[in-house]
């Protein structure tokens, strides 16, 4: 999700130094040759494979958002982010992939910070849709998370200035395309 | 979880516990506490679990440390996305750098390796701070580079420069060393 107020934690971090210091001993307790079997994830079921950006192209993003000069700034294994001119001042659009992370936590975060969070089903897949309000822009933000067993993906659409199209219409369409692109 | 990871995990938990306490002191949320599913608050009743450590994940390394690692002024870094995946953008003198961090506590290094292979990234196995890890090299003209390590599920970093000529792999490995090294 798009952050709302993170600066409050900066002060808190100073208080962590003693805790971190307490973790500083005992690095010799392992033998170098020791191997660990994959500790993995018993009872965890992963969802399907999604192509980079959920298979959504830069051209589709430009058409859907009607923002010119969008730059795909962070294409990688956990998603993609598009920013106007590549900078953070302006609208934010992103898709994020979570492989083995509970959708319930992300939804809870949204419920604590958004104007509304509701259930949604798109192409037969369940998830949530969160709507965000800005005092001057109105409903400028929409985020949709869709669950696949213990995985989920999330589209985040956030506009920074008027005029802009309905962010939830865009999020729904991009979610639909991503679901269709699952392999 | 094996020995060193258990220790790392214990420290992470200790740190997060403190963050939780501090977060707990710093914000008030309106409404009445209700068990998930109890149904009094329509839009809250379907959350599947209670997670008191909300918003914790992005703070394991401070923004100052992030900025320094990617060669940016600490004033020139800003968060753009938070949760189990966090994103920042930092201004290196050579250009903008996008940083991504992920922590999937029910994920695995094997699953991240499989995903990277399907994405046709070049995947290199190595140890970082003694922890089994992979370094991921997409075919990116700007030299984007990612790393994932077998700790607390799976934890990872990506650095996506917006222009060529930046040592993204060196940066992500350093960020992972800082994340995993509780003893240095």
Interface residues (C-beta under 8 A of the other chain):
Chain A: X1 X2 X3 X6 X8 X9 X10 X12 X13 X15 X16 X19 X20 X22 X23 X24 X25 X26 X27 X29 X30 X32 X34 X36 X38 X39 X40 X41 X44 X46 X49 X51 X52 X71 X73 X74 X75 X76 X77 X78 X79 X81 X83 X86 X87 X88 X92 X94 X96 X97 X98 X99 X100 X101 X102 X103 X104 X105 X106 X107 X108 X109 X111 X112 X116 X117 X118 X119 X128 X150 X156
Chain B: X1 X2 X3 X4 X5 X7 X10 X11 X14 X15 X18 X19 X22 X23 X26 X27 X29 X43 X44 X46 X47 X48 X49 X50 X51 X54 X55 X58 X59 X62 X63 X78 X79 X80 X81 X82 X83 X84 X85 X87 X89 X96 X98 X100 X102 X103 X104 X105 X106 X107 X108 X109 X110 X111 X112 X115 X116 X118 X119 X121 X130 X132 X136 X138 X140 X144 X146 X150 X153 X154 X156 X158 X160 X162 X182 X183
